[in-house]
């Protein structure tokens, strides 16, 4: 994905998804993610697949078919971010990354990460803090 296209995509997705609740995370195939986002305006499905050539980041009205049992990585993310809200967003468009600040969690939660990062090359991850690149335009 070209950085300039990603920049425009971030300016649309960032505000559109802020304030939404992460209801469920699915992994229909290795490296493909579906985030079910609820709240205002009904459910939205964010489809994400990091790759050098065929990266995917879009909103969909149709949920991809999922395996009968969720992979361990999907369960790991479910445990840490299901039920949390997406807040302010930041984009590192030259690095093809977008991040949302997550709502706080109880002190006894398994992960205290503050940000959900979607990296078009490296994948989805949680971060306690963002790199300086996210602050630069």
Steps between C-alpha positions, in 0.01 A plus 500: 500500500632841405572739789288779350199271462556378855507862621159566345365172635615591852329838481174314429537197728649677802202724578243245379618236746581718800242451774413147392517193725702194400247221533687203356816410310507225240780347298339341192842396364861536608592870489144619430306683772140602543416745779129529578441857617175606661335819630358794313358427158499121539775243469793548266751238394860610459691256279878507526778303334861621512714421197763659279297467180139410579433686824137543601335758726132575447155514652258230392139411554568128457690287748741249344445135584698397808643163610306296756757572773688826527881495473704572814604844376137605454420381852799695632368822344143428611612469861681835488287733289143366476265746667743792479420820312702661221592856587730755337681380191845577364653409169856445391408505135856484361545183710153371404379476860190622679435481873202560726523572870303238692274563796658426840480152649468387862834476685479118511460465120752273321633783283520871574579606141357837402508477120379267228740529206423378149825482304457422132834314497538350848138429598277578796653561842444669833735769629545680829635810323535609138823581323582862417415437132131502593526865610663631182312605191 
